[in-house]
Amino acid sequence: MGKNHGNGNNSGNGNNSSSGSELPQTGETQLTISLIVGIAILASVAGATVYNKKK
């Protein structure tokens, strides 16, 4: 059938480290995006309010 060249699951590439410093916390990305979108909405509402009061 041929030779096994080590392309299986146990290739030993060293990507199984468990250091938490490289991985983002759960929900961190969604929290950041939500925060930016919320600030943008608040700024838009405040800007529209100021713009309408100047008219």
Summary of the structure (lengths in Angstrom):
residues: 55
radius of gyration: 25.2
end to end distance: 82.0
largest distance: 82.0
contacts: 65
relative contact order: 0.07
helix: 49%
strand: 0%
